[in-house]
Amino acid sequence: MPQDVRDLAAFYQAPLGQLARRIIQRRVRALWPDLGGRRLLGYGFATPYLRAFPDAERAIAAMPAAMGVIAWPQGRNVALLCEEDALPFPDVFFDRILVVHGLESAEQLRPLLRQLWRVLAPEGRILIVAPNRASLWAQVDISPFGQGRPFSRRELDWLLRDVLFEPVHWQRALYAPPLKSRALVGSGTGWERMGARLFPRMGGVHLVEATKSLYAAARPALPQGAKSALKPARDGFKPS
């Protein structure tokens, strides 16, 4: 079931959501320390993270129709509602694309990823934050990361390469247990350090940065269990 924008907004206003935002945002900003003069697209529910990029030439938030949309930022609105398989932007328009809460509830992943490929500039980068199938966060529905479709690293790698993205950087984040405990929320940074050292595969989310490839490579083997997540594209778009 698609996540509702009101539920997502409420999560990020609560202490656990604020902790998740701080931890993930720190990783995202470390990967992209300078977006001066670049065009940034946030797809899914990326608005809590877009505020970290005041240096971007422009930042636009696109939310899928099934999710709904809220105005962002306050005082002026650059958020819009869109269809997964028909993003309302010109080809090669964005230098960076940040996807948060965009894949786990997508109706069809390949058409969405093809659209993101289409609007990304040739030298651009896409950064996807997606629930880690092996984590506690994916097993309970206390947060948006426990709803919808979680992914293994192998599944994400296959999905990206299948639509001509080339993964270049992998990280995991959110090692604190997904509990509504003020003490736990307050010790989130310590959990990150300890978890990354002792349980590196158990982070709540994958962060994968990828570049845009212009040439099709040999397709890797389809991960076991991934067939239900992939459906044929409805459009006739082929990257060129």
N, C-alpha and C positions, 0 to 999 in steps of 0.2 A: 504494500500500500504506500503511495507517495506520502512523504512527510509534509506536514502543513507548516506554512511560514510562521504562523502565530506560535506554534509549539516550539519551533526552532528559536524564535526570538526570545521566548520565555526561558528556554534552557540557557541561553547566553547571558541572561540577566541574573540567573541564580549562581550561587558560589561555585558549584561544580563546573558550570559552563564557563565562568570567568577563569577558573583554573585551566581548563582545556584551551581556552583562547590564548592565555598568556604563554603556555608551553608551546603550542603549535605555532603561534605567531613569532616566537623567538626563533624557531627553526626556519620558518619561511623567510624572515628578514635576514637571517644569516646567509641563506642561499642567494637572496636578491638584495644585497646591501644598497644598491644605487639604481633607481629607476628614473633618474632625471631625464626628461625629454622623451620618455617611452610611453606608449599607449598600453593600458592594462585592462583586461577583462576579468571580472570575477563571475564565475558560473556556478549555479546551484544556490547555496546560501553562504556566500563568501563575504558579505558586508562586515561582519565582526573583524575580519582580517584586512580588509582593504584600507582601513584607517591607518594602517602601519606604513602606507606609501604616499605621504603627502607630496613627495618629490616627483611623482609620476606626472607626465604631461597631461594625461587624463585617465580617469578610472571610471569604468561603467560596470554596473551590476546587472546580470541577466539571470532571471529566475524562471524555471520551467513552469508551464501553464498549470500542471497538476499540483504544484506546490503553492502557487499564489505569489503575490508580490506585496512588499511594503516599501514606502518611500525611503530613499536614502540618498545623501545624508540629510540631516535636518537643515531646513532653510532653503535647500535647493535639491531637486530630485534628478538623479542619473540612474535610477533603477527601472527596469522594464520587464514585462512578461513576454515569454517567447515559447515557441515550439521546439522540442528537442531536435527535430530533423530539418529545421528551417530557421537558423539564426539570422536575425535581421541586420546583418553587417556585410560590408563589401569583402571581397577576397583579400587576403593578406593584410588585414587592417590593424591587427594587434601585435605588439612586440612581446607581450607576456600574457599568459592566461593562467589564472589560479582557479582550480576546481575544488570546492569544498561542499560536501553534501550534494554532489551532483551525479555521482555514479551509482550509489547504493540503491536509489529508488528509480533509476531511469527505466523507462518502458522498453527501450531498445538501445543497447549500448553502442553498437557499430554505427548506426546513423548519427548518433550524438557525437561520437569521437571523430567521425568524418567531417562533421560541421566545424568542430573545433580545429581540426587540421586545416580546413579551408580558410578560416579567418585569421590563422596565425601567419605572421610574416616568415619568409624563408629562413631568416637567421634568428627567429624567435624561440622562446622557451615556454613550455607548459609545465605546471607544477600541480600534481594531483594529490589531494589528501583523501584517503579512503580507509574504511575500517579494516583492521587486520583480523582475518579469520581465526588466528590462533590466540587471540587476546581475550581477557575477561570482558573488555568493553563490548565485544561483539556478541557475548553470550547473554547479556541482560539488557532489558529495554529501558533502563533508567536514564539513558542518554540517546541522542539521535544516532550515535555510532553503534548502538545495539539494535537498530531498526533497519529494515531493508537488507541488502545483499552485501555480506562481507567478502573480502578477497584475500587470497594468498598472494605472495610475491610472484609466484609463477603465473598465476592467472592474469595479474596486471601486466606483467611483461608480455604475455601472449596477446592480450587485447591491444596494447599499444603498438607492438610491432605489426600486428595484422592490419592496422590502418595507417602505417607508414610514420609512426613515431619511433624514435630511437632513445630508449631510457639511458641516461648518463649518470644519474645520481640517485641513490636509495638511502632512506633513513627510516627509523621508526621513532614514535613519540607516544606519550601518555602511558607511563609505567605505573602510576598510582592506581590503586583499585577504584573502580567507579562506584564510590559510596558517598552518600550525602552526610559526611562527617566534617564538621568545621575544623577539627584537629587535623584530619587527613588533608583537607583542602589547603590548610596553612602550611603543610609540610610537602607540598607538591614538588618543589625543586629538589629536595633530598631524595624523593622517590625516583625522580628522573635519573639522577646520577647513579643510584644504587641499581635500579632496574636495568639501565643500559649496560652496566658492567656485569651483572649476575644473570640476567634473563634477557639477552638482546633480542630474541625472537618474539617476546611477549608484549611489545609495545602496542597500545590500543589502535594506532593508526599507522599506515604506510605513508611516507612522503616520497613521491617519485618525480623527479624532474626529467623531462625528455625534450629532445630537439625534433625538428621536422625533417623527415627524410623525403627526398624526391624520387627515390628509386626503390622498387619493391625488392625485398630480399626473400630468401627461401623461408617459408613459413615454418615456425617451430611446431612441435607436436602439441595438439590440443590438450590442456590439462584435464585430468580425470575429474568429472563432475562439473565441468564448465559449460557443457552443451546447453544446459537450461538457462544459462546467463546470456547466451549468444543466439540471436535470431537473424535471418537474412535481412539485408537492407531493403527498404521499400523504395528508395530513390535510385536513380541511375548515375549518381555522382561517382566519378573516378578521379582520384588525385592525378594531377598531371605535372 
